Amino acid sequence: MSLIDKIPSMSDASLGNLLTNARHLATAGGPKQQADAAEILPALEAAMAERKAAKTAAAAEKRAANKKPAAPKVAKA
């Protein structure tokens, strides 16, 4: 099983750590490390973006569900 296959089962913290390490190796690693990082970076970045979007959507739904209706306006005489 490749590392890319394990991405969906990783925790958010593990995925973030792996993404940070891959970005570092892409610039500061040896030639093989840079090639490996370049191979996995698109999948890691896509997974992180997907998880962030899902969290944002869930938070928006939660805010909408908890929002109290506005009080009716009273006409002033």
MODELLER restraints for C-alpha pairs under 7 A, 6 or more apart:
rsr = mdl.restraints
at = mdl.atoms
rsr.add(forms.Gaussian(group=physical.xy_distance, feature=features.Distance(at['CA:4:A'], at['CA:40:A']), mean=6.70, stdev=0.5))
rsr.add(forms.Gaussian(group=physical.xy_distance, feature=features.Distance(at['CA:4:A'], at['CA:43:A']), mean=6.89, stdev=0.5))
rsr.add(forms.Gaussian(group=physical.xy_distance, feature=features.Distance(at['CA:19:A'], at['CA:41:A']), mean=6.95, stdev=0.5))
rsr.add(forms.Gaussian(group=physical.xy_distance, feature=features.Distance(at['CA:19:A'], at['CA:44:A']), mean=5.99, stdev=0.5))
rsr.add(forms.Gaussian(group=physical.xy_distance, feature=features.Distance(at['CA:22:A'], at['CA:37:A']), mean=5.02, stdev=0.5))
rsr.add(forms.Gaussian(group=physical.xy_distance, feature=features.Distance(at['CA:22:A'], at['CA:41:A']), mean=6.51, stdev=0.5))
rsr.add(forms.Gaussian(group=physical.xy_distance, feature=features.Distance(at['CA:25:A'], at['CA:33:A']), mean=6.02, stdev=0.5))
rsr.add(forms.Gaussian(group=physical.xy_distance, feature=features.Distance(at['CA:25:A'], at['CA:34:A']), mean=5.70, stdev=0.5))
rsr.add(forms.Gaussian(group=physical.xy_distance, feature=features.Distance(at['CA:25:A'], at['CA:37:A']), mean=6.26, stdev=0.5))
rsr.add(forms.Gaussian(group=physical.xy_distance, feature=features.Distance(at['CA:26:A'], at['CA:33:A']), mean=6.96, stdev=0.5))
rsr.add(forms.Gaussian(group=physical.xy_distance, feature=features.Distance(at['CA:26:A'], at['CA:34:A']), mean=4.38, stdev=0.5))
rsr.add(forms.Gaussian(group=physical.xy_distance, feature=features.Distance(at['CA:26:A'], at['CA:37:A']), mean=5.31, stdev=0.5))
rsr.add(forms.Gaussian(group=physical.xy_distance, feature=features.Distance(at['CA:26:A'], at['CA:38:A']), mean=6.27, stdev=0.5))
rsr.add(forms.Gaussian(group=physical.xy_distance, feature=features.Distance(at['CA:27:A'], at['CA:34:A']), mean=6.80, stdev=0.5))
